[in-house]
Every structure is written in structure tokens, then in C-alpha cells.
Amino acid sequence: MGVNYGLDKVRFPAPVLVNAKLRARHRLVGADLKDPNTIQLKRQVTIEVEGGEKPVCVAESLVRLMYG
């Protein structure tokens, strides 16, 4: 089972205009064993607007995966 554990270090460096096309990408930056049956993944998520020079949102997403 996976659970959204929240966000860290959320930034909004640029505005988003109405009807703008967005794209998101993510990169795994860490995986920690929290207990014998739980792993916490940390991903850097970057959201960009089409034609923009800098991202409109950068955040670290935390997800906990529980198994067993």
C-alpha cells in the first residue's frame, strides 16, 4: 500500500497563466527504511509551463510504501 505522506520544500518561482500547458517530471532523490515493513521515498517534482524560462513549482514529495 502507498500513502502520500506530504510535501517538503515547496517553491513557486514563476506564475502560471490561465490555459497554460503544464508538464511535470520527477526524480527519486532518496529512499529510507522507516521500519521493517515501511519505505519512505523522496522525489523531487518539477512543474514547468510550456515556453517558460523557469519552473512554476519545485517540491519534494514524500510517499510511504508499506508491505508485508
Buried (B, 14 or more C-beta within 10 A) or exposed (E): EEEEBEEEEEEEEBEEEEEEEEEEEEEEEEEEEEEEEBBBBBBBBBBBBEEBEEBBBBBBBBBBBEEE
